[in-house]
């Protein structure tokens, strides 16, 4: 499938798939979306001094890198990606400059060059494990406090937004853990609720009216 690097509305890059008219991040602003969905409505709600994060769709590494920049906690980060971004694409991404994080360029590079299937210590407070895995094969149990659900849209990959997938997310989360996603589709909300999540509709990032946040709250 053809892939192109494009500039989104906030000046940051993303990968565009012309055959699907789909992007790895919002065309209205890749960085803006990441901050709004995953940091403001996810990471900032976590009060623990040490948290574990599961990202569904590691992709360009943008969400991971921003989490590294913004977190003042000890973070164990696990990124799942079935089809890793290639090196030729990574060097065309402008996140480091757009985030004015040139001093952390080595960290962004390391996130993409470190080996898969192994835990790596990026800094004393940030561990990263990348797993090349299909989402349907995730079987973690009560390991994470936060899930960044950043899969391709349900219109193109509906099998990634099913009750089965969200049951796996529910089981992977600790009690009171949360899942955040840019999607606000009714079918997605109902699938989350069907497996036990308490689901909230929240204002979406630029270009989207709403997003969803789901909480695992065992009574």
C-alpha positions in Angstrom: 0.0 0.0 0.0 1.3 3.4 -1.0 2.5 5.7 1.9 3.3 9.4 1.9 4.6 11.8 4.5 2.3 14.9 4.7 2.1 18.0 6.8 -0.9 18.4 9.1 -2.7 21.6 10.0 -0.5 22.3 13.0 2.7 21.9 11.0 3.6 18.5 12.3 4.0 15.5 9.9 2.1 12.2 9.7 2.0 9.2 7.4 -0.8 9.2 4.8 -2.3 6.2 3.1 -3.9 7.4 -0.2 -5.7 4.2 -0.9 -7.7 4.5 2.3 -7.5 8.3 2.6 -6.4 7.6 6.1 -3.6 9.0 8.3 -1.6 7.8 11.3 -2.6 11.0 13.0 -5.3 13.7 12.5 -4.8 15.8 9.4 -6.0 18.7 11.5 -2.9 18.4 13.7 -0.9 15.4 14.7 0.7 16.9 17.7 -2.5 18.7 18.8 -4.4 15.5 18.6 -1.8 13.6 20.7 -1.8 16.2 23.4 -5.6 16.5 23.6 -6.5 12.8 23.5 -3.7 11.0 25.2 -2.0 13.5 27.5 -4.8 15.9 28.6 -7.5 13.2 28.8 -5.3 10.3 29.8 -1.8 10.8 31.2 -2.7 13.9 33.3 -5.4 12.0 35.1 -3.1 9.4 36.5 -2.0 10.2 40.1 0.3 7.3 40.7 4.0 8.0 40.9 4.7 5.1 38.6 2.4 4.0 35.8 2.3 1.5 33.0 1.0 2.5 29.6 -0.1 0.3 26.7 -0.2 1.9 23.3 -2.3 0.2 20.7 -0.6 1.4 17.5 2.9 2.5 18.2 3.3 3.8 14.7 5.4 7.0 14.3 6.3 7.0 18.0 4.7 10.4 18.5 2.5 9.5 21.5 5.4 7.7 23.1 7.8 10.7 22.6 5.3 13.3 23.9 4.6 11.1 26.9 8.4 11.0 27.6 8.6 14.8 27.3 5.5 15.5 29.5 5.5 12.9 32.2 7.0 13.6 35.6 6.3 10.0 36.7 8.2 6.7 36.4 6.7 5.2 33.2 6.7 1.7 31.9 5.6 2.0 28.2 4.6 -0.9 26.0 3.9 -0.1 22.3 2.1 -2.6 20.1 2.6 -2.4 16.3 2.0 -5.1 13.7 3.6 -3.2 10.9 6.5 -1.0 12.1 7.3 2.3 10.4 10.5 2.0 8.4 13.7 4.0 8.9 13.2 6.0 5.7 9.9 7.3 7.0 11.1 8.0 10.5 13.8 10.5 9.3 11.1 12.5 7.5 9.1 13.1 10.7 9.5 16.5 12.2 8.2 16.0 15.7 11.4 16.8 17.4 11.7 20.2 15.8 8.0 21.0 16.1 8.1 20.2 19.8 11.3 22.3 20.2 12.9 19.2 21.7 16.1 19.1 19.8 18.0 18.2 23.0 16.0 15.0 23.0 16.6 14.0 19.4 18.7 11.0 20.6 15.7 9.8 22.6 13.3 9.9 19.6 15.9 8.1 17.5 16.5 5.5 20.1 12.7 4.8 20.4 12.8 3.7 16.8 16.1 1.9 16.6 15.9 -0.2 19.8 15.2 -3.9 19.3 11.7 -5.2 19.5 10.4 -7.7 22.1 12.8 -6.5 24.8 12.4 -4.0 27.6 14.8 -1.0 27.3 15.6 1.7 29.8 15.4 5.0 27.9 16.2 7.0 31.1 16.1 6.1 34.8 12.4 7.0 34.8 11.2 5.7 31.4 11.2 2.1 30.1 10.1 1.1 26.7 9.1 -2.2 25.2 8.0 -2.5 21.6 6.1 -5.6 20.6 5.4 -6.5 17.0 2.0 -8.2 17.5 -1.5 -8.3 16.2 -4.0 -6.7 18.6 -6.1 -9.8 18.6 -3.2 -11.7 20.2 -2.8 -9.4 23.2 -3.3 -11.4 26.4 -1.9 -9.2 29.2 -3.8 -9.4 32.5 -4.0 -6.4 34.9 -0.7 -5.0 33.8 -1.5 -1.4 32.8 -3.0 1.8 34.2 -3.6 3.5 30.9 -4.3 2.5 27.3 -3.7 4.8 24.4 -6.0 3.3 21.7 -4.7 4.7 18.5 -5.6 2.1 15.8 -6.6 3.0 12.3 -10.3 4.0 12.0 -13.1 1.5 12.2 -14.3 2.3 8.7 -11.1 0.8 7.3 -10.2 -1.8 10.0 -13.5 -2.6 11.9 -11.9 -5.8 13.3 -9.7 -3.6 15.6 -12.7 -2.0 17.3 -14.8 -5.1 18.3 -16.0 -6.4 21.7 -13.2 -9.0 21.5 -10.5 -6.3 21.2 -12.0 -4.2 24.0 -12.4 -7.2 26.3 -8.6 -7.7 25.9 -8.1 -4.0 26.8 -10.4 -4.4 29.8 -8.5 -7.4 31.0 -5.1 -5.7 30.4 -6.0 -2.8 32.6 -5.7 -2.6 36.4 -8.7 -1.6 38.4 -9.6 2.1 37.8 -7.4 2.0 34.7 -8.5 4.1 31.7 -8.5 3.8 28.0 -8.6 6.9 25.7 -9.1 7.1 22.0 -9.8 9.7 19.3 -12.8 7.7 18.1 -16.4 8.6 19.2 -18.4 6.2 17.0 -21.5 4.8 18.6 -20.5 1.2 17.7 -17.2 1.7 19.5 -18.8 3.1 22.6 -21.3 0.2 22.7 -18.5 -2.4 22.3 -16.7 -0.8 25.2 -19.7 -0.8 27.4 -20.6 -4.4 26.5 -17.3 -5.6 28.1 -17.7 -3.6 31.3 -16.2 -0.2 30.7 -17.8 3.0 32.0 -17.6 5.3 28.9 -17.6 9.1 28.7 -18.0 11.2 25.6 -15.5 14.2 25.8 -14.8 17.2 23.6 -12.6 16.0 20.8 -9.3 17.4 19.4 -9.3 20.0 16.6 -11.4 18.7 13.7 -13.4 16.2 15.8 -16.4 17.0 17.9 -16.0 14.2 20.4 -13.7 11.5 21.7 -14.1 8.6 24.2 -12.6 7.8 27.5 -13.4 4.4 29.1 -12.8 3.4 32.7 -12.4 -0.1 34.3 -14.3 0.3 37.5 -15.0 -3.1 39.2 -17.8 -2.9 41.8 
